């Protein structure tokens, strides 16, 4: 069998000189070939992009013709350019983030890349404030008319929002707002900013910035929120990893409702996808004989939803790996347009095997104190900003969380405390009611002076099916941690590990046991006492930054009527 070789293919082979097609193909068919013994193949990107298709054809022809059965010979390949070494970018925080705030770098010639925050052109000098997102502080760049690139300033190309590359020398600043500044030697405009750039020096409302979610991280407030959110996520993983937990990727699509509330987003292919949405007759949805939707024709063969929690899946791995945690997106189709609710949010959900409610409360307390202490120590500039411009006293409030002991009381005692309170609540308090935010905040802010408070042993009728029933038959081993300004931050429980109790609870709530067959199996095969909790990450970000609206605690908020970006 013969194969014609095109001129392009011949050129590709010349690149491999003195490697013939037969010898190349034998390299890959030789059973001794592996990643440790094979020579390194290095070609230039341009050469590969021009000839890769022809080269593949040549190799294919060689294999098909049987040439590849010849014994391989030692290969000497022509080498191309090496991949450059990856290095961490040098950023403004590396200049100004230390205790000396840049004074230890006086006289150094450095390069700054970022976006122009402000520009002030004076008669003899121009001040350009540049920020690269690595810290709150801008780098003040002082540019005289003899600096290379000054014509970009004169032409008006350097404006708020533009991206720039600036090289200069670090000098002591004459101003009082910063210790150092950059005396500019050279400026390069990377990307122009149109005059319509909506975020100028004047202050704008957070409501307006929600309509500009793609640009709002360039503001001081949302840049700081993003950095603190990142630090909280890092500290979360660090806490659980240091304590022997295994991170679990829980599924986003599920056929079960963890909370039993029924407020889930349906995942289906029975209705058209985006490319077919303009022509989508309702009668095209398959139905059963009685007129109901025929879910057997759907993608998963039954109703499926976006998850509201990874807890049930975490329990399965906790009964094998002992201690696990999930940290990922969850969804709730609750038609609530308030400052406290999101349709898409992130949850942190640890699950501990061989543990009871006491262990659960201890873990929740240690976790919260750990992550709060971490941001106080590692996000000082951003926390000072929040303390000055967002919530005065937030640093003291967070220090209280770290230093003060967490108070614990039962739900029954909490209700008694509220009934005795010299305060009229919007929602009346009775035993058996679900405590509202106003009740929770009164307990932690007023009754206990800003201390975190854990309320435990809630009425069974207001809690989820998986919570362990207490001996009194009326309450369950559940707990909520309350913190100032937020109310409930953490909710957890000891799980019901007794099969007969769990089956009865599912029956009482009219939940389909067939949907939970695998969850019930955990109680059939080596059941153990176990417990866990869930923490809404955006509420934690709110708590740590003082941000009032939860839609400002996540990069791209999803809420009723809002799915932009």
C-alpha positions in Angstrom: 0.0 0.0 0.0 1.4 3.4 -1.0 0.6 6.9 0.0 1.4 10.1 -1.8 3.3 12.7 0.2 2.4 16.3 -0.4 5.0 19.1 -0.6 3.8 20.4 2.8 4.3 16.9 4.3 7.8 16.7 2.8 8.6 20.0 4.5 7.3 18.6 7.8 9.6 15.6 7.4 12.5 17.9 6.8 11.8 19.5 10.1 12.4 16.1 11.7 15.6 15.4 9.8 17.2 12.9 10.1 14.0 11.2 11.4 12.1 9.3 8.7 8.3 8.7 8.9 9.0 5.0 9.5 11.4 5.7 12.4 8.9 8.2 13.9 6.0 5.8 13.7 8.2 3.0 15.2 8.9 5.2 18.1 5.2 5.2 19.0 4.6 1.5 18.3 7.6 0.2 20.1 6.4 -1.4 23.4 9.5 -0.1 25.2 8.4 3.5 24.5 7.3 5.4 27.6 7.5 8.8 29.0 10.7 8.2 30.8 12.8 6.7 28.0 11.4 8.7 25.0 13.4 11.6 23.7 12.0 15.1 24.1 10.2 16.3 21.0 10.7 20.1 20.6 9.4 22.1 17.6 8.6 25.7 17.1 5.0 26.7 17.4 5.1 28.1 13.8 6.5 24.9 12.4 3.9 22.7 14.1 1.0 24.9 13.1 2.1 24.9 9.4 2.8 21.2 9.1 1.0 19.3 11.9 -1.8 18.0 9.6 0.7 16.8 6.9 2.9 15.2 9.5 0.0 13.2 11.0 -0.9 12.0 7.4 2.7 10.9 6.8 2.8 8.9 10.1 -0.6 7.4 9.4 0.6 6.3 6.0 3.8 4.8 7.4 1.9 2.8 10.0 -0.7 1.5 7.5 2.0 0.4 5.0 3.8 -1.8 7.6 7.0 0.3 7.8 6.5 0.6 11.5 7.5 -3.0 12.1 11.2 -2.3 11.6 13.3 -2.0 14.7 13.7 1.5 16.0 17.1 3.3 15.8 18.4 5.9 18.2 16.9 9.3 17.4 18.5 12.7 17.4 15.8 15.4 17.1 16.3 19.0 16.0 15.5 21.1 19.0 13.3 24.3 19.0 12.8 27.0 21.6 12.2 25.9 25.2 9.1 26.9 27.1 10.1 29.8 29.4 10.0 29.4 33.1 6.8 30.6 34.8 7.4 33.3 37.4 5.1 35.0 39.8 4.3 38.5 38.6 5.9 41.5 40.4 3.0 43.6 41.6 2.3 46.8 43.5 1.7 44.8 46.7 5.3 43.6 46.5 6.4 47.2 46.6 4.0 48.7 49.2 2.8 45.7 51.1 5.6 45.4 53.6 6.1 47.1 56.9 8.3 49.7 55.3 5.6 50.5 52.6 8.2 50.6 49.9 11.0 52.6 51.7 13.2 49.5 51.5 13.1 49.7 47.7 14.3 53.4 47.4 16.5 53.8 44.3 15.3 50.6 42.6 14.1 50.7 39.0 10.9 48.8 38.7 8.0 48.2 36.2 4.4 48.6 37.2 1.5 47.3 35.1 -2.1 48.1 35.8 -5.1 50.4 35.2 -5.2 54.2 35.6 -7.4 55.2 38.6 -6.8 59.0 38.3 -4.8 61.4 36.3 -3.7 65.0 37.3 -1.9 67.0 34.8 -0.1 70.1 36.2 2.2 72.6 34.6 5.5 70.9 35.3 4.5 67.3 36.3 1.8 64.7 35.8 0.5 62.4 38.6 -0.9 59.0 37.4 -2.4 56.7 40.0 -2.1 53.1 38.9 -3.7 50.0 40.5 -3.2 46.4 39.6 -5.7 44.8 42.0 -3.0 43.2 44.2 -3.7 45.6 47.1 -5.9 48.6 48.0 -3.1 51.1 47.5 -2.4 52.8 44.2 1.1 53.4 42.9 1.5 57.1 42.4 3.6 57.6 39.3 5.2 61.1 38.8 5.9 61.9 35.2 7.8 64.9 33.8 7.5 66.1 30.2 10.9 64.7 29.2 9.9 61.1 30.1 9.5 58.7 27.2 5.9 58.3 26.3 4.8 61.7 27.6 3.2 62.4 24.2 0.5 59.8 25.2 -0.4 62.1 28.1 -0.4 65.2 25.9 -2.7 63.5 23.4 -5.2 62.6 26.0 -4.8 58.8 25.6 -4.0 58.3 29.2 -7.3 58.4 31.0 -9.2 56.7 33.9 -9.6 53.1 33.0 -6.7 52.8 30.6 -4.2 50.0 31.0 -0.5 51.1 31.1 3.0 49.8 31.5 5.3 52.1 33.5 9.0 51.9 34.3 10.5 54.2 36.8 12.6 54.6 39.9 11.3 54.3 43.5 11.7 57.6 45.4 10.4 59.0 48.6 7.1 60.7 48.2 6.6 64.3 48.9 2.9 63.7 49.7 1.4 62.5 53.0 -0.8 59.7 51.5 2.1 57.4 50.6 5.7 56.7 51.6 7.0 56.2 48.1 6.2 57.0 44.5 7.5 56.0 41.1 9.5 58.6 39.1 8.6 57.7 35.6 11.3 57.0 33.0 9.0 55.3 30.4 5.3 54.9 29.8 3.5 52.6 27.3 -0.2 52.7 26.7 -1.5 49.1 26.5 -5.2 49.7 26.2 -7.1 52.9 25.7 -10.2 53.6 27.8 -13.2 55.2 26.1 -14.5 58.5 27.6 -17.7 56.6 28.4 -15.9 54.5 31.1 -18.7 54.5 33.9 -16.5 54.4 37.0 -14.8 57.8 37.5 -13.3 59.3 40.6 -16.6 60.5 41.9 -18.4 58.0 44.2 -21.2 56.0 42.8 -23.8 53.9 44.5 -23.5 50.1 45.0 -26.9 49.7 43.3 -25.4 51.3 40.2 -22.3 49.2 40.4 -24.4 46.0 40.4 -25.4 47.0 36.9 -21.7 47.2 36.1 -20.6 44.0 37.7 -17.9 43.5 35.0 -16.2 46.7 36.0 -17.0 47.1 39.7 -13.9 45.1 40.8 -11.9 48.1 39.7 -13.3 50.1 42.6 -11.8 50.2 46.1 -14.8 48.5 47.8 -15.2 45.6 45.4 -11.5 45.1 45.0 -11.2 44.8 48.7 -14.2 42.5 48.9 -12.7 40.2 46.3 -9.4 40.0 48.1 -11.0 39.2 51.5 -13.3 36.7 49.9 -10.2 35.0 48.4 -8.5 35.0 51.8 -11.5 33.4 53.4 -11.6 30.7 50.8 -7.9 30.0 51.2 -8.2 29.9 55.0 -11.2 27.6 54.7 -9.2 25.0 52.8 -6.2 25.5 55.1 -8.3 24.9 58.2 -9.9 21.7 57.1 -6.7 20.3 55.5 -4.7 21.0 58.6 -7.4 19.1 60.6 -7.3 16.0 58.5 -10.4 16.6 56.3 -10.6 15.5 52.7 -12.2 17.9 50.2 -15.1 16.4 48.2 -16.5 17.5 44.9 -20.2 17.1 45.4 -22.5 17.0 42.4 -24.3 20.1 41.2 -27.1 18.1 39.5 -29.2 15.9 41.9 -32.4 14.0 42.0 -33.0 14.6 45.7 -34.0 17.6 47.8 -31.6 17.9 50.8 -33.7 20.5 52.6 -37.1 19.1 51.7 -38.3 22.6 50.9 -39.0 22.0 47.2 -37.4 25.3 46.1 -35.1 23.8 43.4 -34.2 24.7 39.9 -35.2 22.0 37.5 -32.6 20.7 35.0 -34.3 19.4 31.9 -33.8 18.9 28.1 -37.5 18.6 27.5 -37.7 22.2 26.7 -35.6 23.7 23.9 -32.0 24.8 24.4 -30.9 28.3 23.7 -30.5 27.9 20.0 -34.1 26.6 19.7 -35.9 28.9 22.2 -37.5 31.1 19.5 -39.5 28.2 18.2 -40.6 26.2 21.2 -44.3 25.1 21.2 -45.5 23.9 24.6 -47.2 20.9 23.2 -43.8 19.6 22.1 -43.0 18.5 25.7 -43.7 14.8 26.0 -46.6 13.8 28.3 -47.9 10.6 29.9 -51.5 9.3 29.2 -52.8 11.3 32.2 -51.4 14.6 30.8 -48.4 14.8 33.2 -44.8 15.5 32.0 -43.2 12.3 30.9 -39.9 12.5 32.8 -38.8 9.1 31.4 -38.1 11.0 28.1 -35.8 13.5 29.9 -32.0 13.4 29.8 -31.7 11.6 33.2 -34.9 9.6 32.8 -36.4 11.3 35.9 -36.7 14.8 37.4 -33.4 16.4 38.2 -32.4 19.6 39.9 -29.6 22.0 40.8 -28.5 21.1 44.2 -29.3 23.1 47.3 -26.7 21.3 49.4 -23.8 18.8 49.1 -24.5 17.4 52.5 -26.1 14.1 51.6 -23.2 13.3 49.3 -20.7 14.4 51.9 -22.2 11.9 54.3 -21.5 9.0 52.0 -17.8 9.9 51.9 -17.6 10.6 55.6 -18.7 7.0 56.2 -15.6 5.9 54.3 -13.0 8.7 54.8 -14.1 9.8 58.3 -13.9 13.6 57.9 -14.7 15.4 54.6 -15.9 18.8 53.5 -17.5 20.3 50.4 -17.0 23.8 49.1 -18.9 24.7 46.0 -21.9 26.4 44.4 -25.5 25.6 45.4 -28.8 26.9 44.2 -32.2 27.8 45.5 -35.3 28.9 43.5 -36.7 31.0 46.3 -38.5 34.0 44.8 -37.1 36.3 47.4 -35.8 39.7 46.3 -34.1 40.8 49.5 -30.6 41.9 50.6 -30.2 38.5 52.3 -30.9 36.0 49.5 -29.3 34.8 46.4 -30.4 32.2 43.9 -26.8 31.0 43.4 -24.4 30.9 46.4 -21.5 28.9 47.7 -21.6 26.5 50.7 -19.0 25.1 53.0 -20.2 21.8 54.4 -18.0 19.6 56.6 -19.1 16.2 57.7 -17.6 14.4 60.6 -17.9 10.6 61.2 -17.8 9.2 64.8 -19.1 12.6 66.0 -22.0 14.0 67.9 -23.5 17.5 68.2 -20.9 18.5 70.7 -18.2 17.7 68.2 -20.1 19.6 65.5 -20.3 22.8 67.6 -16.6 22.6 68.5 -15.7 22.3 64.9 -17.9 25.2 63.8 -16.5 27.4 66.6 -12.9 26.6 65.7 -13.5 27.1 62.0 -15.0 30.5 62.4 -12.4 31.8 64.8 -9.6 30.4 62.5 -10.8 32.2 59.3 -11.6 35.5 61.0 -8.2 35.5 62.7 -6.6 34.8 59.3 -8.1 37.8 57.5 -7.4 40.1 60.5 -3.7 39.1 60.2 -3.4 38.9 56.4 -5.8 41.5 55.0 -4.9 44.5 57.3 -5.1 47.2 54.6 -8.4 46.0 53.3 -9.8 45.6 56.8 -8.7 49.1 57.7 -10.6 50.3 54.6 -13.8 48.5 55.7 -13.4 49.8 59.2 -13.2 53.4 57.9 -15.6 53.4 55.0 -18.0 50.5 55.4 -18.6 49.6 59.0 -16.9 51.5 61.8 -15.9 49.1 64.5 -15.8 46.0 62.4 -12.3 45.1 63.5 -13.3 45.2 67.1 -16.4 43.1 66.3 -14.3 40.5 64.6 -11.7 40.5 67.3 -14.5 39.7 69.8 -15.3 36.6 67.7 -11.8 35.4 68.0 -11.2 36.2 71.6 -14.6 35.8 73.3 -16.1 32.4 74.3 -19.1 31.3 72.3 -22.3 31.1 74.3 -24.5 28.0 74.1 -28.2 27.8 75.0 -31.1 25.6 74.0 -33.9 26.7 71.7 -36.3 26.5 74.7 -34.1 28.9 76.7 -33.7 31.2 73.7 -37.5 31.5 73.4 -37.8 32.3 77.1 -35.2 35.0 76.8 -37.0 36.6 73.8 -40.4 36.5 75.6 -38.8 38.4 78.5 -37.1 40.9 76.3 -38.1 44.5 76.6 -38.6 44.8 72.9 -41.5 44.5 70.5 -40.6 42.2 67.6 -42.2 42.3 64.2 -42.7 38.5 64.3 -44.2 37.2 67.6 -42.2 34.6 69.4 -43.8 31.3 70.5 -42.3 27.9 71.2 -42.2 26.0 67.9 -41.7 29.1 65.7 -38.8 29.4 63.4 -36.6 32.2 64.8 -36.3 35.2 62.5 -33.3 37.4 61.8 -34.5 40.1 64.3 -34.7 37.4 67.0 -31.3 36.0 66.2 -29.6 39.4 66.1 -31.2 40.5 69.4 -29.8 37.4 71.1 -26.3 37.8 69.9 -26.0 41.6 69.7 -28.1 42.7 72.8 -28.6 39.8 75.1 -25.0 38.6 74.9 -23.2 41.8 73.9 -21.7 40.8 70.6 -20.6 37.3 71.4 -21.3 34.5 68.9 -24.2 32.4 70.3 -25.1 28.7 69.5 -28.7 27.7 69.9 -29.3 24.0 70.0 -32.1 21.4 70.3 -34.7 22.9 68.0 -38.3 21.6 67.6 -38.4 18.6 65.2 -41.3 20.1 63.2 -39.2 23.0 61.9 -36.1 21.1 61.0 -35.0 18.8 58.1 -35.6 15.1 57.9 -32.0 14.0 58.4 -31.5 15.5 61.9 -31.2 13.1 64.8 -34.3 13.0 67.0 -33.6 13.7 70.7 -34.9 11.4 73.5 -37.8 13.8 74.2 -39.3 13.0 70.8 -40.0 16.7 70.2 -36.6 18.2 69.4 -33.7 17.3 67.3 -29.9 17.5 67.8 -29.6 20.6 65.7 -27.6 23.8 66.2 -27.4 27.3 64.7 -24.5 29.7 65.3 -25.6 33.4 65.5 -23.3 36.3 64.9 -23.8 40.1 65.1 -25.2 41.9 62.1 -26.0 38.6 60.3 -28.0 36.4 62.6 -27.6 32.8 61.6 -24.3 32.2 60.0 -23.9 28.4 60.5 -26.5 25.7 60.7 -25.7 22.1 61.6 -26.9 19.0 63.3 -26.1 15.5 64.3 -27.4 13.3 61.6 -30.0 10.5 62.1 -27.9 7.3 62.0 -30.7 5.0 63.0 -32.4 3.4 59.9 -35.8 2.9 61.5 -36.0 6.5 62.8 -34.9 7.9 59.4 -37.4 5.8 57.4 -40.2 6.9 59.7 -39.2 10.6 59.4 -39.3 10.3 55.5 -42.7 8.8 55.8 -44.0 11.5 58.1 -42.8 14.2 55.6 -44.2 12.3 52.6 -40.8 12.1 51.0 -40.2 9.4 48.5 -37.9 6.8 50.1 -37.0 5.4 46.7 -35.2 8.6 45.9 -33.1 8.2 49.1 -32.3 4.5 48.7 -28.6 5.1 48.7 -28.8 7.5 51.7 -30.7 4.8 53.6 -28.0 2.3 52.6 -25.5 4.2 54.7 -27.6 3.2 57.8 -27.7 -0.4 56.7 -24.0 -1.0 56.2 -21.9 0.1 59.1 -23.8 3.2 60.3 -22.0 5.5 62.7 -22.9 8.6 64.6 -22.0 11.6 62.5 -22.6 15.3 62.3 -21.9 18.3 60.1 -22.8 21.9 59.4 -23.4 24.2 56.5 -22.1 27.8 56.1 -23.2 30.1 53.4 -19.9 31.6 52.1 -21.5 34.9 51.0 -22.9 35.5 54.5 -19.4 34.9 55.8 -18.0 37.5 53.4 -20.7 39.9 54.6 -19.9 39.2 58.2 -16.2 39.8 57.5 -16.4 42.9 55.4 -19.5 44.7 56.8 -21.2 44.8 53.4 -24.9 45.2 53.8 -26.3 43.5 50.7 -25.4 39.9 50.0 -25.4 40.7 46.2 -22.2 42.6 46.8 -20.5 39.6 48.5 -20.3 37.5 45.3 -18.8 38.5 41.9 -21.9 38.0 39.8 -25.1 37.8 41.8 -28.0 35.7 40.6 -31.4 36.7 42.0 -35.0 36.8 40.7 -35.1 38.7 37.5 -31.3 39.1 37.4 -28.9 36.9 35.5 -26.7 39.3 33.7 -23.0 38.8 33.1 
